[in-house]
Structures are given as C-alpha cells and as structure tokens.
C-alpha cells in the first residue's frame, strides 16, 4: 500500500505540523515502508491465533499510592507560558 505526498500533507495539516519539502519526501518514504510492513502482516494466515491485546502478560509495576504534599501553585505554573489567576492561559484553537 503506497502513501502519496498529498496524503502526508493532509495528515500534517490535521496534526498542525509545518513540514519542509525535504521532511515531506522523507516521511512519504518512511510511512510507505511502514505500510508495506503492516501489509505483510495482513497477508499471514492467523486463523489459529487467538485474539489478544498484548503478546506478553502484563504485570502491574506501580507502587502503592501514598499521600504526599502537593505542589504549590507557583511550582505548578513555573513552566507555564502564561497564567490567568489559577488557570493555564492557552491560545485559542480553531
């Protein structure tokens, strides 16, 4: 399955990415290779393979929740580009 330059540009617009002409060419080639690899998997006979969400068993590696002090508002907003009182100020989206 080939992906066209126009499809790459369409996805870039949806993701609001500004790509150079070189990036569009490189991504077209890379995405085409990925789609080819996925297409090969689609050709396999998987009738005897049971559905699974993960190929390996998942084990919970999280520690137990323990209460601790929260960050102060000044610490929370330290890296924010803009602040409006106790809120993050963000640019509008279209």
Long-range contacts (C-beta under 8 A, 24 or more apart in sequence): 1-35, 1-36, 1-38, 1-39, 2-32, 2-35, 3-28, 3-31, 3-32, 3-35, 4-28
